[in-house]
Amino acid sequence: MSNAISDTNIQKERHLITVRALRSRNFRKKLPFLILSEKLPEGQVYREFPDGRIEVQQVSYAGARFEAKVIDVLTPSDADQIRKEHELL
């Protein structure tokens, strides 16, 4: 059983390393980073910007077009909480 737990921890750490690297790459290119959360209603996502702002956006598709509508802008403390929950700090 400890091997299974160890393998799971290794996979989780690899996942976090990859996610953090993608986030850093996006920010270096001045692009936002998408954070998916099961706590949000279906169709909503967090979008984090290089300036530290996090928006909640409603995402939809119109044919081949992707559309996003801002639902809310998180306070700095709420944004930090989301980063902690997703282990992005």
Secondary structure, 3 states (H helix, E strand, C coil): CHHHHHHHHHHHHHHHHHHHHHHHHHHHCCCCEEECCCCCCCCEEEEECCCCCEEEEEEEEECCEEEEEEEEECCHHHHHHHHHHCCCC
